[in-house]
Amino acid sequence: MKLAAIAKFALSAGIAIGLAVIGCSSDPGQTAATCSAGETICNKECIDTTTDPANCGACGASCKPGEVCGAGACSLTCGAGSTQCGASCFDVQVDSKNCGACGKSCNVGEVCAAGKCVAQCPAQQTLCVGDGGAISCINPNTDAKNCGGCNNTCPAGQVCSSGKCGNTCGVNEQVCAPDGGAPFCAAVLNDNANCGQCGAVCGNGFVCSNGKCQGNCGLNETLCAGDGGAPYCAKTDTDQANCGSCGNVCNNSNGEICVAGKCILQCGKGLTSCGKQCIDLTSDRDNCNGCGIACGPGFVCANSKCVNSQPCSVVATAWCKAKGWNISAWSTAYPNPPGGAIYCTKSPNSAANDCDTCATYNELVWKNVAKDACASGQALTPGQAYGGHNPCSCQPNLYNCGAWNMQGCTPD
């Protein structure tokens, strides 16, 4: 092809830009009853207006470019105690979708405490973070160190009853004081260490029932004994620590729950159970669009498909060099106006003076915006290779040399 003819009819580049708007849900027609606590209905979607930059503080209140949304207000930076994740501000110490770091979500049955995903506490218990960062489940109704709330310690000599510090215990409870320890209220009707009275410990093979040490458990219960601990009755059909049998612990951190005596992996929205893990099949390169479907070397998983992580220009260049051909030095050859193609020719020819066909001249196309730079303006097909014009007058259209191996590359 002639350089003067190419320059005369070259086309200018055009670029298409897409805007993605992120909301809390893509399901249409949501109502307040289906939203999580703290979310608001905006255009039939559940939105957290405290962090959503498109609905910051109220539905439709968008932050300006460069601003972030935190505590329901737009600002240039996140406030103290919060971390910027995209255009939103989160407290990564307690946010279950950004626990400890942006994008780190806790599994079903877990909460975020001190930046860590931990199992939810049983009924009537509360998760507390003590001095030094220790995390534990406590009963605020009876715990003298966390009476009525975390780290609320009762004065010396007092006990915690019904969430209040005082000198007396509740119904069926008794004030017990271990040697050198703080007094506490013991449920003497079923406390194995204080059965019927303080300090009365049930022996091996016995549990405390109605204030007496007995050898039999109730219906659907199994007698279990922890290492060095007092025996107790466990409901092995639902007990996370004794699922199906004594001591068989379900993995709370992995989202497992005990159902009918079996540990079952309960994955969150958008995740699939693959073995013992919850996997996002749309982006996991080892499980792309299905458990065990791995992407090959150099490929990543995007939108449930294995795609080459390299730009198409790099793959095309390697394709040419593997043939022993040269990338054209012609000034308009790469990228081809308006982009998405590369020229390579058999040495020592170049795109500026080679009118030969596919055997010595290839134009590799990877974007649907590429066109023949000659007068015809022929639209070029992604994944196809084209040969030179014959004759060199830029007419007729380019020769179609067939497909070249794009390897699922990323168009650039």
C-alpha positions in Angstrom: 0.0 0.0 0.0 1.2 3.6 -0.7 1.9 5.8 2.3 0.4 8.9 0.6 -2.8 7.1 -0.1 -3.0 5.8 3.4 -2.4 9.2 5.0 -5.1 10.8 2.7 -7.9 8.5 3.7 -7.0 7.6 7.3 -9.8 7.8 9.9 -9.7 9.4 13.3 -10.0 7.4 16.5 -13.2 7.1 18.5 -13.4 5.8 22.0 -16.6 4.6 23.9 -16.7 5.0 27.6 -19.2 3.0 29.8 -20.3 4.1 33.2 -21.2 1.5 35.9 -23.5 2.5 38.7 -23.3 0.3 41.8 -26.3 -0.3 44.1 -26.9 -2.7 46.9 -29.1 -4.9 44.8 -30.1 -5.4 41.1 -33.4 -7.0 42.1 -36.4 -4.9 41.0 -39.3 -4.1 43.2 -37.7 -4.3 46.6 -39.6 -3.0 49.6 -38.6 -1.8 53.1 -39.4 -5.2 54.4 -36.7 -6.8 52.3 -34.0 -4.3 53.1 -31.3 -4.8 55.7 -31.2 -2.6 58.8 -30.0 0.9 57.9 -30.9 0.6 54.2 -33.4 2.9 52.4 -35.5 2.2 49.3 -34.2 4.3 46.4 -35.8 3.7 43.0 -37.0 0.3 44.1 -33.5 -0.7 45.4 -32.1 -1.1 48.9 -29.4 1.5 49.4 -27.1 2.3 52.3 -27.3 6.1 52.1 -24.5 6.5 54.6 -21.9 5.2 52.2 -23.4 5.2 48.6 -21.8 8.0 46.6 -24.8 8.0 44.2 -27.3 8.4 47.1 -25.3 10.0 49.8 -27.5 11.0 52.7 -30.7 10.8 50.6 -31.9 9.2 47.4 -30.5 10.8 44.3 -28.0 13.0 46.2 -24.8 12.2 44.2 -21.3 13.2 45.3 -19.1 15.2 42.9 -16.2 13.6 41.1 -13.3 13.1 43.5 -15.6 13.1 46.6 -16.3 10.2 48.9 -19.5 9.4 50.8 -19.2 8.7 54.6 -21.7 9.0 57.4 -24.3 10.2 54.8 -22.2 13.2 53.7 -20.0 13.9 50.7 -16.4 15.1 51.4 -13.0 15.0 49.9 -11.6 12.5 52.4 -13.0 9.9 54.9 -13.3 10.9 58.5 -11.3 9.6 61.4 -12.0 5.9 62.1 -13.1 5.1 58.6 -11.4 3.8 55.5 -11.9 4.7 51.9 -13.1 1.8 49.7 -13.7 3.1 46.2 -15.9 6.2 46.6 -17.3 5.1 50.0 -16.1 5.3 53.6 -16.5 2.3 55.9 -15.5 1.4 59.5 -13.5 -1.7 58.7 -13.5 -2.6 62.3 -17.2 -3.5 62.3 -18.4 -3.5 58.6 -19.2 -7.1 57.7 -18.7 -6.4 53.9 -15.4 -4.7 54.5 -14.0 -6.4 57.6 -10.4 -5.5 58.2 -9.9 -4.4 54.6 -11.9 -3.2 51.6 -14.0 -5.9 50.0 -13.3 -8.6 52.6 -16.8 -9.9 53.4 -17.8 -12.1 56.4 -19.6 -15.4 55.7 -23.2 -16.1 56.7 -23.4 -16.6 60.4 -20.5 -14.2 61.1 -20.1 -10.6 62.2 -17.2 -8.2 62.1 -15.5 -7.3 65.4 -12.2 -5.5 65.8 -11.6 -6.0 62.0 -12.0 -9.8 62.2 -14.9 -12.1 61.0 -16.1 -14.1 64.0 -19.0 -16.4 64.6 -22.3 -14.8 65.8 -22.9 -15.4 69.5 -25.7 -17.8 70.7 -29.1 -16.3 71.7 -29.0 -14.1 74.8 -25.2 -13.6 74.5 -23.3 -10.5 73.2 -20.0 -10.2 71.4 -17.5 -8.1 73.3 -13.9 -7.0 72.6 -12.0 -6.8 75.8 -8.7 -5.2 76.8 -5.9 -6.3 74.5 -8.4 -7.1 71.7 -9.7 -10.5 73.0 -13.1 -11.3 71.4 -15.6 -13.4 73.4 -19.3 -14.1 73.7 -20.7 -13.0 77.1 -24.1 -13.1 78.9 -24.7 -9.4 79.8 -27.4 -10.6 82.2 -25.0 -12.4 84.5 -21.4 -11.5 83.6 -20.0 -9.3 86.4 -17.3 -8.0 84.0 -19.8 -7.1 81.3 -23.0 -6.4 83.2 -25.7 -5.0 80.9 -23.0 -4.3 78.2 -19.4 -4.9 77.2 -16.7 -3.9 79.7 -19.2 -2.7 82.3 -17.6 -4.2 85.4 -19.6 -4.5 88.7 -18.0 -3.1 91.8 -16.1 -5.5 94.1 -18.5 -7.6 96.1 -21.5 -7.2 93.7 -22.9 -9.6 91.2 -24.7 -9.1 87.9 -28.3 -10.1 87.8 -30.7 -9.3 84.9 -28.0 -7.0 83.5 -27.7 -4.9 86.6 -25.0 -4.9 89.3 -26.3 -5.6 92.8 -26.0 -7.7 95.9 -28.6 -10.4 95.0 -29.2 -12.8 92.1 -32.2 -13.7 90.1 -34.7 -16.5 90.4 -33.1 -19.9 90.7 -29.7 -18.3 90.9 -27.3 -18.2 93.8 -24.3 -15.9 94.6 -21.1 -17.9 94.3 -17.6 -16.7 95.0 -14.6 -18.8 94.0 -11.4 -18.6 95.9 -9.8 -15.2 94.9 -12.4 -14.7 92.2 -15.2 -12.2 91.7 -18.7 -13.2 92.9 -21.1 -14.4 90.3 -24.6 -15.7 90.0 -24.8 -19.4 89.3 -27.8 -21.2 87.8 -27.7 -24.0 90.3 -30.5 -25.9 88.6 -28.3 -26.8 85.6 -24.7 -25.7 86.3 -22.4 -28.7 86.3 -19.8 -26.8 88.5 -22.5 -25.6 90.9 -25.2 -28.2 90.9 -27.8 -27.4 93.6 -25.3 -25.2 95.4 -22.0 -23.4 94.9 -19.0 -25.6 94.3 -21.0 -28.8 93.9 -19.4 -30.4 90.8 -21.1 -33.3 88.9 -18.7 -36.2 88.4 -17.8 -37.9 85.1 -20.8 -39.2 83.3 -23.2 -37.0 85.1 -24.9 -33.7 84.3 -26.8 -31.2 86.4 -30.6 -31.3 86.0 -33.0 -29.6 88.4 -30.1 -29.1 90.9 -29.1 -32.7 90.9 -26.3 -34.7 89.2 -27.9 -37.2 86.9 -26.6 -39.7 84.4 -29.1 -39.4 81.6 -29.7 -36.6 79.1 -33.1 -35.4 77.7 -34.8 -36.3 74.4 -32.5 -35.9 71.3 -29.5 -35.1 73.6 -26.2 -36.8 73.9 -23.9 -36.9 76.9 -20.6 -35.2 76.0 -17.5 -34.4 78.0 -14.9 -31.9 76.9 -11.2 -32.4 77.5 -10.8 -32.2 81.3 -14.2 -30.5 81.5 -17.5 -31.5 83.2 -19.9 -33.6 81.2 -22.9 -32.0 79.5 -25.9 -32.8 77.4 -25.5 -31.7 73.7 -28.2 -31.5 71.0 -26.0 -33.1 68.3 -28.6 -32.4 65.5 -27.9 -28.6 65.8 -24.9 -28.1 68.1 -22.1 -26.4 66.2 -19.5 -27.9 68.6 -21.0 -31.4 68.6 -22.5 -31.9 65.2 -23.6 -35.5 64.8 -21.3 -36.6 67.6 -19.5 -35.2 70.6 -16.5 -32.9 69.6 -17.3 -32.7 65.9 -17.0 -28.9 65.4 -18.4 -27.1 62.3 -16.1 -24.5 60.8 -17.8 -21.2 61.7 -15.2 -19.1 59.9 -16.0 -21.0 56.7 -19.7 -20.5 57.0 -20.6 -24.0 58.1 -23.8 -24.7 60.1 -25.0 -27.9 61.8 -28.2 -29.2 60.2 -29.6 -32.6 61.1 -26.3 -33.7 62.6 -24.2 -32.7 59.5 -21.9 -29.7 58.9 -23.2 -27.9 55.8 -21.5 -25.0 54.1 -23.8 -22.1 53.9 -22.5 -19.6 51.4 -23.5 -15.9 51.1 -25.2 -14.2 48.1 -23.3 -14.6 44.9 -21.1 -17.4 46.3 -21.2 -21.2 45.5 -20.1 -24.1 47.7 -17.1 -25.8 46.2 -15.8 -28.5 48.5 -15.2 -26.7 51.8 -15.0 -23.1 50.4 -17.5 -20.5 49.2 -16.4 -19.4 45.7 -17.4 -16.5 43.4 -17.6 -18.4 40.1 -17.6 -15.2 38.1 -14.1 -14.2 39.1 -12.2 -17.2 40.6 -9.6 -18.5 38.1 -9.6 -22.0 39.7 -13.4 -22.3 39.6 -14.5 -20.2 36.6 -18.2 -20.7 35.9 -18.2 -24.0 37.7 -16.4 -25.8 40.6 -13.0 -27.2 39.5 -13.0 -25.4 36.1 -9.6 -23.7 36.1 -8.3 -21.1 33.7 -5.0 -21.8 32.0 -1.6 -20.1 32.6 -1.8 -16.4 31.7 -5.6 -16.4 31.9 -8.0 -14.9 34.5 -11.7 -15.4 35.1 -13.9 -12.4 34.2 -17.7 -12.5 34.1 -17.5 -16.4 34.3 -15.2 -16.7 31.3 -11.5 -17.4 31.1 -9.9 -14.5 29.3 -6.3 -13.7 28.5 -4.9 -11.2 31.0 -2.6 -9.7 28.4 -3.5 -6.8 26.0 -4.3 -7.9 22.4 -1.4 -5.7 21.1 1.0 -7.8 23.1 -0.5 -11.1 21.9 -0.5 -9.9 18.3 3.1 -8.8 18.5 4.1 -12.2 19.9 2.1 -13.9 17.1 4.1 -11.9 14.5 7.5 -12.5 16.1 6.8 -16.3 16.4 6.5 -16.3 12.5 9.9 -14.5 12.3 8.1 -11.4 10.8 8.7 -7.8 11.6 6.3 -5.3 13.2 5.9 -2.5 10.6 7.8 0.7 11.2 5.3 2.6 9.1 4.1 5.6 11.2 0.4 4.9 10.9 0.7 1.1 11.2 0.2 0.8 15.0 -2.3 1.5 16.1 -4.2 1.4 12.8 -6.6 4.5 12.7 -9.0 4.4 14.4 -7.2 1.6 16.4 -7.4 -2.1 17.2 -5.0 -3.6 14.6 -1.3 -4.2 14.1 0.7 -4.7 10.9 3.5 -7.3 10.4 5.4 -8.3 7.3 7.9 -10.9 6.2 11.4 -9.3 6.4 12.6 -7.1 4.8 9.3 -5.9 3.5 7.1 -3.3 5.3 3.5 -2.2 5.2 4.5 0.9 3.3 5.8 -0.9 0.2 4.4 -4.5 0.4 1.4 -5.2 -1.9 1.7 -9.0 -1.5 -1.0 -11.3 -0.2 -1.2 -13.2 3.0 2.0 -15.1 2.6 4.2 -12.0 3.4 1.8 -9.4 4.8 -0.7 -9.6 7.7 -2.8 -7.0 9.4 -4.1 -8.5 12.7 -7.4 -7.1 13.9 -8.8 -7.3 17.5 -11.4 -4.4 17.8 -14.6 -3.9 15.8 -13.6 -0.2 15.2 -10.7 -1.0 12.8 -11.1 -0.1 9.2 -9.1 -0.3 6.0 -7.1 2.9 5.8 -7.6 3.0 2.0 -10.4 4.7 0.2 -12.8 1.7 0.5 -13.0 2.2 4.3 -13.7 -1.5 4.6 -14.8 -2.5 8.1 -12.3 -5.1 9.5 -13.5 -8.1 11.6 -11.9 -8.8 15.0 -9.9 -12.1 15.1 -9.2 -11.9 11.3 -5.9 -11.4 9.5 -5.8 -9.5 6.2 -3.3 -9.4 3.4 -2.1 -6.5 1.2 -4.0 -4.9 -1.7 -3.5 -6.0 -5.3 -2.7 -3.9 -7.2 -1.0 -1.4 -4.9 -3.5 1.4 -5.7 -5.4 0.5 -2.6 -8.2 -1.2 -4.6 -9.9 -3.6 -4.3 -10.4 -4.4 -0.6 -7.8 -6.2 1.6 -7.4 -10.0 1.2 -9.0 -12.0 4.0 -6.3 -14.4 5.3 -8.4 -16.2 7.9 -8.4 -16.1 11.7 -5.4 -15.4 13.9 -5.3 -16.8 17.5 -6.3 -14.0 19.8 -6.1 -16.4 22.8 -9.0 -14.5 24.5 -6.8 -11.4 24.9 -8.0 -8.1 26.4 -8.7 -5.5 23.6 -6.6 -2.3 24.0 
